[in-house]
Amino acid sequence: MNATLFGLWKEIHPKFNMQTVMLTVKSNIRETVMEAIRNPVIVHYTGASKPWQYNNNHPFKSDYWKNIKNTPFRKSKIEGKNIKNIIVKYFPYILTLKKKYG
């Protein structure tokens, strides 16, 4: 695509492609990126952690599940939701006990 569209594309506002990496940048953030974080139009879930994974903590995870209800994927399951991960999520000190007492 880059070769085909060379010189023919225009930059769009980052709110139309708000990416996870934008949430981790701490310095030298352009105002347009801050606006994209505050009011994204399209959220691109980049990176290894995805909102359909149980242990994911993406700030737009609830928006993902709210919007998926209006798609053919509305019956999708939460990946990794099992009794072990539920216990670890709500009782994280159990991991400490397991390491201490085996």
Buried (B, 14 or more C-beta within 10 A) or exposed (E): EEEEEEEEEEEEEBBEBBBBEBBEEEEEEEEEBEBBBEEBEEBEBEEEEBBBBBEBEBEBBEEBBEEBEEEEEEEEEBBEEEEEBEEBEEEEEEEEEEEEEE
